[in-house]
Each structure stands twice: as structure tokens, then as C-alpha cells.
Amino acid sequence: MVQYLSGTENKPMPPATPAVEGGAKNDHVQALSFDELILGTESDIPSQFLWPDEEKPSLDAPELVIPTIDMGVLWSGGDPLALSKAAEAVNEACKKHGFFLVVNHGVDSELMDKAQEYMDLFFGLQLSEKQKAQRKLGESYGYASSFVGRFTSKLPWKETLSFQYRPDAPNIVEHYLVNRMGEDFRDFGRLYQEFSEAMNKLALELMELIGISLGLDQAYYKDFFTENDSILRLNNYPPCQKPDLTLGTGPHSDPTSLTILLQDQVGGLQVFADEKWHSVAPVPGAFVVNIGDTFMALSNGIYKSCLHRAVVNNRTVRKSIAFFLSPKLEKPVMPAAGLVNAANPRRYPDFTWAGLLEFTQKHYRSDMQTLDAFSKWVEEQGSNKEIIT
């Protein structure tokens, strides 16, 4: 049962378009959403959720071999050999596809379990209740089911709830939940506030290791990201009776700097490497980490922001939680001088996270070419000599 909202009931869909261009709202784009409690049992997939044959999922993708990094090397008494080996493994993975696992990361296992359990308190609500936190056009936080109002084709089979997180804004996640969902969600907000803080701490530690892996000072990237404007996103992928026809999340690279992903044990993450799709198997207690577009620019293209997607299944809901580390909105994004030389000249123009975020929210649907498309857009605007804000 597809629910057409905002007075669009029973009206036919217009021809498919990839995005709302130019930041202007397309009056002909309908607000399309779905009730996962009903749609998950439907045998017919609405056409808006069908993906073209060349992009349909491969449900038996081989497993991607990625390194497992023990974060204890950063506080294990200063064992230089162990730290060097971990940095080397990160360097190799990030040059190839940008994905690795982290264990011994210091995040409390009970907090991780609760973060996954509490998701049901929100996604189990009636659609009308969830829409109290509806994401607004152009925003990157709030509730979204199939990116209502932004796209009319190749819709993702999922719903999400996203929070803005800033270390300099005390209890920002808790306050958002209470303001949008009411006092009953205060404990819910406190839990994800605590989880965001734990993710931020881990992200900064990862940036120490990544700095070492690029031959920079250990504190270089940690200092760069100490003040940040990041996002925590809860992903809910309902069962789909025909999972071979749709995708939970389409092929894309993350426009942010670093992603830390907590998967449940259902599985569904796939990465495009060596010219084919691979699965990333869930590992209990571990986080999946990957490089995003903004950090690819910060590394001057040395580290890769790799294409990935999520597939769904016809048996059970899949849940994941992603923390997207990003710089302060107006902070200039440019590579360290030591990463630019004759053999590796500047790859991308200077920009800010605010500029790239606006581009992906208003002008461009994130995919495998986001950073190249953004760079071209910057240059076409005649602003490649200035910082885009």
C-alpha cells in the first residue's frame, strides 16, 4: 500500500526525473512515502522503487576482504611496530577502496546494543507519528521515507532518521528529539546523544591513525575535525518480497569525510571493488569504516571514496546506524601541503562542507561521481578561485 501524501492521493506519477534541479522545488514532483508495516508484505513493488536492469542487486556477491584494525594500538603503551602495521593496513585499504573494520575501539558494547534496540521505538510507530520529525527539503536531518519530494524514480527501500551532531552544541540530539517528538522521546534522545558522543570520540581517534597512515603528524586531522558538523543516521530497511528488483540504498559514495557504520547481523552492505560488487559481512562488536568524498579531497585523491550500496531481503528487517564525520560547515577543505607535489598535483578546488552539502541536497543525487560533478559545478560557477559557501 503506497500512501500518497499532501493531497496527491490517486493521482498518476509524472515522468521520472533524477532530482530536483537548481534547488527549486518541482511543483510536479509528488510526495511519495510508504508505510513499512504494510509495504513489507506486498508482493507487487510500486514502479517508483524498481531499479533498471543494469543496477539491480546481486544478492550472492562474494565477500570483500578488508583489514581489521585494532584501535588499541593508539593507547597500548606506544608500541611503534604495532602502530606502524595498523597505519600501513589503513593506507593500503584506503588507496584501494576506502573500507576497513575496527575492533577494540572503546565503545561500550551495551551502548551499541541499546542503540540498535531503541531504533524500534521510533520505526515501529505509525507513519503519521514518525512524520512529526519529517525532514524538510534541503535539510540533511529528520525523518525521511524514500526521500519524499526529492526524487520520483529509483527510490530506496528504506526509511531513515537523522540527527545533526556538533561537539560544541550540548545535548543537540536530545533537544531535537524532544522538540520534534515530545517529552516521551527524551530518553531516546539521551541515548543517541551518548552514542553520537562516543562516535565522535572514535572518529577523532581514527583521524589520528589516518594522519599517521598518510605520513602526516598524528594530530593533523584530529585537530582539523575537533570542531565538526556531523550527522548520525538510523537506517531501517523493511523486508521486500522481491529484493532482486530494488535497492535499500542505491550506488553512491558518501559526500562526508568519514563514515562509521554499526551493522546488525542481517547483512546487506555491498562495495564495488575490482570491477564487481562485494558484500561486507557483519562482524559482532566491530564497526565498518569508510572514506567519504570530502576526505578524498582532503587527501588530494590519495584515499578513495568508494562506491557502495545496500541490498534488502524478503525475510527480516535490516538495521544500521551511521555516523558521518564532517568539518565545520564553513571550514576550508584543502589538502595538506605535504600531499601535493609534481607527481600528485591538486585534484579538486577549495570548497567548504556547507557548499558540498548544499550541492547534494539541492542540486545532485549522490552517486559514484559526486565529487567530480561538484568540482565541475564549482568551476562552472566561476568560483574555483574562491571558497564555495
C-alpha positions as CSV (number, residue, x, y, z in Angstrom):
1,M,0.0,0.0,0.0
2,V,1.6,3.2,-1.2
3,Q,0.5,6.3,0.6
4,Y,0.3,9.5,-1.4
5,L,0.6,12.5,0.9
6,S,-0.2,16.2,0.8
7,G,-3.3,16.0,-1.3
8,T,-1.8,13.8,-4.0
9,E,-4.0,10.7,-3.5
10,N,-4.8,8.6,-6.5
11,K,-3.0,10.9,-9.0
12,P,-0.7,9.4,-11.5
13,M,3.0,9.9,-11.2
14,P,4.7,12.2,-13.6
15,P,7.6,11.0,-15.8
16,A,10.7,10.1,-13.8
17,T,13.4,12.7,-13.2
18,P,16.6,12.1,-11.3
19,A,16.4,15.0,-9.0
20,V,15.0,18.4,-8.2
21,E,17.5,20.6,-10.1
22,G,18.7,24.0,-9.2
23,G,17.4,23.9,-5.7
24,A,13.9,24.9,-6.8
25,K,11.1,22.7,-5.8
26,N,9.4,20.9,-8.8
27,D,5.7,21.5,-8.5
28,H,5.0,18.3,-10.4
29,V,7.0,16.1,-8.1
30,Q,4.6,14.3,-5.8
31,A,5.3,13.5,-2.2
32,L,5.7,9.7,-2.1
33,S,6.1,7.7,1.0
34,F,5.3,4.2,2.3
35,D,4.1,2.5,5.4
36,E,6.8,-0.1,6.0
37,L,4.4,-2.2,8.2
38,I,2.2,-2.7,5.1
39,L,4.6,-2.4,2.2
40,G,7.0,-5.1,3.6
41,T,4.3,-7.7,3.0
42,E,3.2,-6.5,-0.5
43,S,4.1,-8.8,-3.4
44,D,3.9,-6.1,-6.0
45,I,6.7,-3.5,-6.0
46,P,5.5,0.0,-6.9
47,S,7.2,1.2,-10.1
48,Q,8.9,4.1,-8.3
49,F,11.0,1.5,-6.3
50,L,12.1,-0.5,-9.3
51,W,15.7,-0.1,-10.5
52,P,17.0,-0.6,-14.0
53,D,18.4,-4.0,-15.0
54,E,22.0,-2.8,-15.1
55,E,21.7,-1.5,-11.4
56,K,19.6,-4.4,-9.9
57,P,21.3,-6.1,-7.0
58,S,23.4,-9.2,-7.0
59,L,22.3,-11.0,-3.8
60,D,25.1,-13.6,-3.9
61,A,28.0,-11.1,-4.1
62,P,31.4,-12.5,-2.9
63,E,32.7,-11.2,0.4
64,L,35.1,-8.3,0.3
65,V,38.4,-8.9,2.2
66,I,39.1,-5.8,4.3
67,P,41.6,-5.4,7.1
68,T,40.6,-5.4,10.8
69,I,42.3,-2.6,12.7
70,D,42.8,-3.0,16.5
71,M,42.4,0.6,17.8
72,G,44.3,-0.4,20.9
73,V,47.5,0.5,19.0
74,L,46.8,4.1,19.8
75,W,46.9,3.6,23.5
76,S,48.8,0.3,24.0
77,G,51.9,1.9,25.6
78,G,53.3,3.2,22.4
79,D,54.3,0.1,20.5
80,P,55.7,1.7,17.4
81,L,55.7,-1.5,15.4
82,A,52.0,-2.3,16.0
83,L,51.1,1.3,15.2
84,S,53.1,1.2,12.0
85,K,51.5,-2.0,10.9
86,A,48.0,-0.7,11.6
87,A,48.7,2.5,9.7
88,E,50.1,0.5,6.8
89,A,46.9,-1.6,6.6
90,V,44.8,1.6,6.7
91,N,46.9,3.1,3.9
92,E,46.6,0.0,1.7
93,A,42.8,-0.3,2.2
94,C,42.1,3.4,1.7
95,K,44.1,3.6,-1.5
96,K,42.2,0.6,-2.9
97,H,38.6,1.0,-1.8
98,G,38.5,3.0,1.5
99,F,36.9,0.3,3.7
100,F,38.2,-1.3,6.8
101,L,36.9,-2.7,10.2
102,V,37.8,-1.5,13.6
103,V,37.7,-3.5,16.9
104,N,38.9,-2.8,20.4
105,H,37.5,0.7,19.7
106,G,36.5,1.5,23.3
107,V,32.8,2.0,22.6
108,D,30.7,0.3,25.3
109,S,29.0,-2.9,23.9
110,E,25.9,-2.2,26.0
111,L,25.6,1.2,24.4
112,M,25.9,-0.4,20.9
113,D,23.2,-2.9,21.7
114,K,20.8,-0.3,23.1
115,A,21.4,2.0,20.0
116,Q,20.2,-0.8,17.8
117,E,17.3,-1.8,20.1
118,Y,16.0,1.7,20.5
119,M,15.5,2.1,16.8
120,D,12.3,0.0,17.1
121,L,10.8,2.6,19.4
122,F,10.7,5.1,16.5
123,F,10.4,3.0,13.4
124,G,7.7,0.9,15.0
125,L,5.4,4.0,15.2
126,Q,2.6,4.7,12.8
127,L,3.7,6.7,9.8
128,S,1.8,9.8,10.9
129,E,3.7,9.8,14.2
130,K,7.1,9.4,12.5
131,Q,6.3,12.3,10.3
132,K,6.4,14.6,13.2
133,A,10.2,14.6,12.6
134,Q,9.8,14.8,8.8
135,R,12.9,16.1,7.1
136,K,12.4,19.4,5.3
137,L,13.5,19.9,1.7
138,G,17.2,20.9,1.6
139,E,17.9,19.6,5.1
140,S,20.1,16.6,6.0
141,Y,18.4,15.7,9.3
142,G,15.0,14.5,10.3
143,Y,12.8,11.6,9.2
144,A,12.8,10.5,5.5
145,S,11.0,7.7,3.9
146,S,12.0,7.3,0.2
147,F,13.3,10.9,0.2
148,V,9.9,12.4,-0.1
149,G,9.7,15.3,-2.6
150,R,13.3,14.9,-3.8
151,F,13.1,12.1,-6.4
152,T,10.5,10.3,-8.4
153,S,12.3,7.2,-9.6
154,K,14.7,4.6,-8.3
155,L,13.5,5.2,-4.7
156,P,15.4,3.5,-1.9
157,W,13.7,0.7,0.0
158,K,14.3,2.3,3.4
159,E,13.4,4.9,5.9
160,T,15.8,7.0,8.0
161,L,16.0,9.2,11.0
162,S,19.0,11.6,11.0
163,F,20.3,14.0,13.7
164,Q,22.7,16.9,13.4
165,Y,25.6,16.5,15.9
166,R,28.1,19.2,16.9
167,P,30.5,18.8,19.8
168,D,30.1,22.5,20.7
169,A,26.3,22.1,21.0
170,P,25.4,20.4,24.3
171,N,22.6,17.8,24.1
172,I,21.8,18.8,20.5
173,V,20.4,15.4,19.6
174,E,18.3,15.1,22.8
175,H,16.8,18.6,22.3
176,Y,16.0,17.8,18.7
177,L,14.1,14.6,19.6
178,V,12.1,16.3,22.4
179,N,11.3,19.3,20.2
180,R,10.0,17.2,17.3
181,M,8.6,14.1,19.0
182,G,7.7,15.2,22.5
183,E,8.8,14.6,26.1
184,D,8.2,10.8,25.7
185,F,11.3,10.7,23.5
186,R,13.7,12.3,26.0
187,D,15.3,9.0,27.0
188,F,15.5,8.1,23.3
189,G,17.3,11.4,22.6
190,R,19.7,10.9,25.5
191,L,20.7,7.5,24.3
192,Y,21.5,8.8,20.8
193,Q,23.2,11.8,22.2
194,E,25.5,9.5,24.2
195,F,26.0,7.3,21.1
196,S,26.9,10.3,19.0
197,E,29.5,11.5,21.5
198,A,31.0,8.0,21.5
199,M,31.1,8.0,17.7
200,N,32.7,11.5,17.7
201,K,35.4,10.3,20.0
202,L,36.1,7.3,17.9
203,A,36.1,9.3,14.7
204,L,38.8,11.7,16.1
205,E,40.9,8.7,17.1
206,L,40.6,7.2,13.7
207,M,41.7,10.6,12.3
208,E,44.9,10.2,14.3
209,L,45.6,6.8,12.7
210,I,44.7,8.1,9.3
211,G,47.0,11.0,9.7
212,I,49.9,8.7,10.5
213,S,49.0,6.5,7.5
214,L,49.4,9.5,5.2
215,G,52.7,10.4,6.7
216,L,51.4,13.5,8.5
217,D,51.5,14.5,12.1
218,Q,49.3,12.3,14.3
219,A,47.3,15.3,15.4
220,Y,46.9,16.9,12.0
221,Y,43.4,15.6,11.1
222,K,42.3,15.2,14.7
223,D,42.8,19.0,15.1
224,F,41.1,19.7,11.8
225,F,38.0,17.8,12.9
226,T,37.9,18.6,16.6
227,E,35.2,21.1,15.8
228,N,32.8,19.4,13.4
229,D,29.3,19.4,12.0
230,S,28.4,15.8,11.7
231,I,25.3,13.6,11.2
232,L,24.1,10.4,13.0
233,R,21.6,8.4,10.8
234,L,19.4,5.5,11.8
235,N,18.6,3.3,8.8
236,N,15.6,0.9,8.7
237,Y,15.3,-1.4,5.7
238,P,12.0,-3.3,5.8
239,P,11.6,-6.7,4.2
240,C,10.9,-6.7,0.5
241,Q,9.1,-9.6,-1.2
242,K,11.1,-9.0,-4.4
243,P,14.5,-8.0,-3.2
244,D,16.1,-8.6,-6.6
245,L,14.2,-5.7,-8.1
246,T,15.0,-2.8,-5.7
247,L,17.8,-1.5,-3.5
248,G,17.8,-0.3,0.1
249,T,20.3,2.4,-0.8
250,G,21.5,3.0,-4.4
251,P,25.1,3.1,-5.5
252,H,26.8,6.1,-4.1
253,S,29.9,7.4,-2.4
254,D,29.4,9.3,0.9
255,P,29.8,13.1,0.4
256,T,31.0,13.4,4.0
257,S,34.5,12.8,5.3
258,L,34.4,9.6,7.3
259,T,31.6,7.0,7.9
260,I,31.5,4.8,11.0
261,L,28.8,2.1,10.5
262,L,27.3,-0.2,13.0
263,Q,25.6,-3.1,11.2
264,D,23.2,-5.6,12.7
265,Q,23.8,-9.3,11.9
266,V,21.4,-9.4,8.9
267,G,23.9,-8.0,6.4
268,G,23.3,-6.1,3.2
269,L,26.2,-3.7,2.7
270,Q,28.0,-4.1,-0.7
271,V,31.1,-2.4,-2.0
272,F,32.2,-2.0,-5.7
273,A,35.8,-3.1,-5.9
274,D,37.9,-4.7,-8.7
275,E,35.0,-4.0,-11.1
276,K,32.4,-6.0,-9.3
277,W,30.2,-5.9,-6.2
278,H,31.3,-7.5,-3.0
279,S,29.5,-8.0,0.3
280,V,30.8,-6.8,3.7
281,A,29.9,-9.4,6.2
282,P,28.8,-8.1,9.7
283,V,31.3,-8.8,12.5
284,P,29.9,-8.7,16.0
285,G,31.3,-5.8,18.0
286,A,33.1,-4.2,15.1
287,F,32.4,-1.0,13.1
288,V,32.8,-0.7,9.4
289,V,34.7,2.5,8.5
290,N,35.0,4.1,5.0
291,I,36.4,7.2,3.5
292,G,34.0,9.9,2.1
293,D,34.3,12.4,-0.7
294,T,35.3,15.3,1.5
295,F,38.2,13.3,2.9
296,M,39.2,12.2,-0.6
297,A,39.6,15.9,-1.4
298,L,41.5,16.4,1.9
299,S,43.9,13.6,0.9
300,N,44.2,15.1,-2.6
301,G,42.7,12.0,-4.1
302,I,45.2,9.6,-2.5
303,Y,42.5,7.9,-0.5
304,K,39.4,6.7,-2.2
305,S,35.7,7.3,-1.6
306,C,34.3,4.1,-2.9
307,L,31.0,3.2,-4.5
308,H,28.7,1.2,-2.1
309,R,25.1,0.3,-1.7
310,A,22.7,-1.7,0.5
311,V,20.6,-4.6,-0.6
312,V,17.4,-5.8,1.1
313,N,15.9,-9.2,1.8
314,N,12.4,-10.8,1.9
315,R,12.8,-12.3,5.4
316,T,13.6,-9.7,8.0
317,V,14.2,-6.0,8.6
318,R,17.8,-4.8,8.5
319,K,19.0,-2.0,10.7
320,S,22.2,0.0,10.7
321,I,23.5,3.2,12.3
322,A,25.9,5.5,10.5
323,F,28.0,8.4,11.9
324,F,29.1,10.8,9.2
325,L,32.0,12.9,10.3
326,S,32.3,16.3,8.5
327,P,34.2,19.5,9.1
328,K,32.7,22.7,10.4
329,L,30.3,24.0,7.7
330,E,32.4,27.0,6.7
331,K,35.9,25.5,7.3
332,P,38.0,25.5,4.1
333,V,38.6,22.0,2.7
334,M,42.0,21.7,1.1
335,P,44.8,19.1,1.2
336,A,47.9,19.3,3.4
337,A,50.8,20.8,1.6
338,G,52.8,17.6,2.0
339,L,50.2,15.7,-0.1
340,V,50.6,18.0,-3.1
341,N,53.6,17.6,-5.4
342,A,54.5,17.3,-9.1
343,A,53.6,13.7,-9.2
344,N,50.2,14.4,-7.4
345,P,49.1,17.9,-8.3
346,R,45.9,19.5,-6.8
347,R,42.9,17.3,-7.8
348,Y,40.0,19.4,-6.6
349,P,39.2,23.1,-6.0
350,D,38.9,24.5,-2.5
351,F,35.4,24.3,-1.0
352,T,33.5,24.1,2.3
353,W,31.4,21.3,3.6
354,A,28.5,23.7,3.5
355,G,28.9,24.0,-0.2
356,L,29.2,20.3,-0.9
357,L,26.2,19.6,1.4
358,E,24.0,22.1,-0.3
359,F,25.0,20.6,-3.7
360,T,24.0,17.1,-2.7
361,Q,20.8,18.3,-1.0
362,K,19.5,20.6,-3.7
363,H,21.3,20.0,-7.0
364,Y,22.6,16.5,-7.3
365,R,21.7,13.0,-6.2
366,S,24.8,11.5,-4.6
367,D,26.3,8.7,-6.7
368,M,29.7,7.4,-7.9
369,Q,30.6,10.8,-9.4
370,T,29.6,13.3,-6.8
371,L,32.9,14.9,-6.1
372,D,33.8,15.2,-9.8
373,A,30.4,16.6,-10.5
374,F,30.7,19.1,-7.7
375,S,34.2,20.1,-8.8
376,K,32.9,20.8,-12.3
377,W,30.0,22.7,-10.9
378,V,32.3,24.8,-8.8
379,E,34.4,25.6,-11.9
380,E,31.4,26.4,-14.0
381,Q,30.2,28.9,-11.4
382,G,33.5,30.7,-11.9
383,S,34.3,30.2,-8.2
384,N,37.2,27.9,-8.3
385,K,39.5,30.7,-7.1
386,E,37.3,31.3,-4.1
387,I,35.9,29.1,-1.3
388,I,32.4,27.9,-2.1
389,T,30.0,28.6,0.7
